[in-house]
Amino acid sequence: MNELVSVVIPTYNRKHTLKRAMDSVLNQTYKNIEIIIVDDGSNDGTLDFVQECYGDLENLVYVINETNLGPAGSRNAGVNYAKGEYIAFQDSDDEWEYNKLEKQMELFEKHPEVGMVYCGQKWQEPNGEWSMYPGKIEERFSKTGDVFSTLLVHALIGTPTMLIRKDCFFEVGGFQTELKALEDYEFSIRFAKNYRIEMVEEPLLTVHKSSNSVNQQEEETLLTQCYILQTYYEDLKKYGLLDYKLQQVFFEACEEQLLVLFLHQLLDSERPEYIEFVKSVVNSCN
């Protein structure tokens, strides 16, 4: 396969890490790519840096948002400029392995019916520790094929691991711009409801987590989880995962000291199961 892959890189004041991300894309063994940088209003000299280092690239498109759109809106904007049949996303502070796109495109060739191929990833925490993601999950859940029920309770797929057919991306409506965290998680759930997904188990991405990254926005993360509980309520019931999800988000809220916010979100939903869950929590505290 040699179809054009459009790589969308949203960035905001990441001049100091953008070269690492860009070079890992340019060093891919899969060469038929275009790169679309979506600058979300940077004021740290990002444009000058890109012009100086990459200004001679014929396959580079540089987009500057007129207003700040955030990560989700910037990715959607980048896809609108894409000429490729396939879309990949890279964050401006992460690194791809040199053969990431090649291995993912090989899976598309073997499984032409799928809409997305994702891969494993390595995380470098702010304290320097390393971890692998996604980790082990229960045997009843699958990481490939029909993964909709799995994704309802396990956030397996990070944005920079995705390689997607562009027509499928538009079919499911892109990223939810109202969400300020875990927008990639919600997108993957919605995507999996419509298309089968394959995975390269090998970690082909290194995520460099920082203390001020989106992943650290605990309150917004909890609100997105509550949005997922509300939006996919019927699906969670259908697969017998409603209690599982409630307990999961409950423990996350406790860990981040956001229990009151979580319980208020459940009460506002007015769903009987959620109200009963709140009552059980309150009774256990008395």
Rosetta blueprint (number, residue, H / E / L):
1 M L
2 N L
3 E L
4 L L
5 V E
6 S E
7 V E
8 V E
9 I E
10 P E
11 T E
12 Y L
13 N L
14 R L
15 K H
16 H H
17 T H
18 L H
19 K H
20 R H
21 A H
22 M H
23 D H
24 S H
25 V H
26 L H
27 N L
28 Q L
29 T L
30 Y L
31 K L
32 N L
33 I E
34 E E
35 I E
36 I E
37 I E
38 V E
39 D E
40 D L
41 G L
42 S L
43 N L
44 D L
45 G L
46 T H
47 L H
48 D H
49 F H
50 V H
51 Q H
52 E H
53 C H
54 Y H
55 G L
56 D L
57 L L
58 E L
59 N L
60 L E
61 V E
62 Y E
63 V E
64 I E
65 N L
66 E L
67 T L
68 N L
69 L L
70 G H
71 P H
72 A H
73 G H
74 S H
75 R H
76 N H
77 A H
78 G H
79 V H
80 N H
81 Y H
82 A L
83 K L
84 G L
85 E L
86 Y E
87 I E
88 A E
89 F E
90 Q L
91 D L
92 S L
93 D L
94 D L
95 E E
96 W E
97 E L
98 Y L
99 N L
100 K H
101 L H
102 E H
103 K H
104 Q H
105 M H
106 E H
107 L H
108 F H
109 E H
110 K H
111 H L
112 P L
113 E L
114 V L
115 G L
116 M E
117 V E
118 Y E
119 C E
120 G E
121 Q E
122 K E
123 W E
124 Q E
125 E L
126 P L
127 N L
128 G L
129 E L
130 W E
131 S E
132 M E
133 Y E
134 P L
135 G L
136 K L
137 I L
138 E L
139 E L
140 R L
141 F L
142 S L
143 K L
144 T L
145 G E
146 D L
147 V L
148 F H
149 S H
150 T H
151 L H
152 L H
153 V H
154 H L
155 A L
156 L L
157 I L
158 G L
159 T H
160 P H
161 T H
162 M L
163 L E
164 I E
165 R E
166 K H
167 D H
168 C H
169 F H
170 F H
171 E H
172 V H
173 G L
174 G L
175 F L
176 Q L
177 T L
178 E L
179 L L
180 K L
181 A L
182 L L
183 E H
184 D H
185 Y H
186 E H
187 F H
188 S H
189 I H
190 R H
191 F H
192 A H
193 K L
194 N L
195 Y L
196 R L
197 I E
198 E E
199 M E
200 V E
201 E E
202 E E
203 P E
204 L E
205 L E
206 T E
207 V E
208 H E
209 K L
210 S L
211 S L
212 N L
213 S L
214 V H
215 N H
216 Q H
217 Q L
218 E H
219 E H
220 E H
221 T H
222 L H
223 L H
224 T H
225 Q H
226 C H
227 Y H
228 I H
229 L H
230 Q H
231 T H
232 Y L
233 Y H
234 E H
235 D H
236 L H
237 K H
238 K H
239 Y L
240 G L
241 L L
242 L H
243 D H
244 Y H
245 K H
246 L H
247 Q H
248 Q H
249 V H
250 F H
251 F H
252 E H
253 A H
254 C H
255 E H
256 E L
257 Q L
258 L L
259 L H
260 V H
261 L H
262 F H
263 L H
264 H H
265 Q H
266 L H
267 L H
268 D H
269 S H
270 E L
271 R L
272 P H
273 E H
274 Y H
275 I H
276 E H
277 F H
278 V H
279 K H
280 S H
281 V H
282 V H
283 N H
284 S H
285 C H
286 N L
